[in-house]
Amino acid sequence: MNANDQASYAGYRALMLVLFGRSGQPPAWRAQAACAGQDTEEFFDPKRIEDVKDGCAGCPVLAECRSDQLTWETSGQGSRRYYASGIVAGLSGPERKRLHYPRTPDRKDVA
């Protein structure tokens, strides 16, 4: 399926709306991302975690990426969109989970 066919495919349009909201288009900042054009499989390869995180650390749009991802993961009309694997916005799944579900002190620790 070529790009023109893909863009007119109803399933593709529906996916873009789910991923990017009403516009159905990725945010403009994505073109400036350090990872633009990279193979997405790298972000899920456990052997490449540090390399990917290093690339994210120097990204000019890291703050926008992180904000967008964390917002996306917590939206969804009752269904959580959190993904436990992969590096996104310089954070691993467990790191993002800690942001979404911060630890609360044990009752005995609270004075």
Residue, then its C-alpha position, 0 to 999 in steps of 0.5 A: m500500500n503506497a502513502n496515498d492509499q494509506a492516507s485514504y484508508a479508513g483504518y489509517r484515518a481512525l488511527m491518526l485521530v486516536l493518536f493525534g486528536r481532532s487534527g489527525q496530524p502529528p504535532a509540528w515539533r516532531a519534525q525537529a525531534a532527534c529521532a525523526g526518521q529513525d527505525t522505531e524498533e530501536f526504541f524497544d530493543p533492550k540492548r539499545i536502551e542507553d543509546v536511545k536515551d542518550g539520543c533523547a537527552g540531546c533532543p531539541v524538543l524533549a520537553e514537548c515530546r515528554s509532555d505530549q507522551l505523558t498527556w497521551e498516556t493519561s487521556g483516553q476516556g477511561s482506558r489507560r494508554y500506558y505502554a510498559s515497554g519502550i523508550v519514549a521521551g527519554l523515559s523507559g516504561p517503568e520510569r513513566k509508570r513511576l510518574h503516573y503512579p508515584r509511591t505514597p509513603d507508608r502509613k507508619d512513615v507518616a507522622 
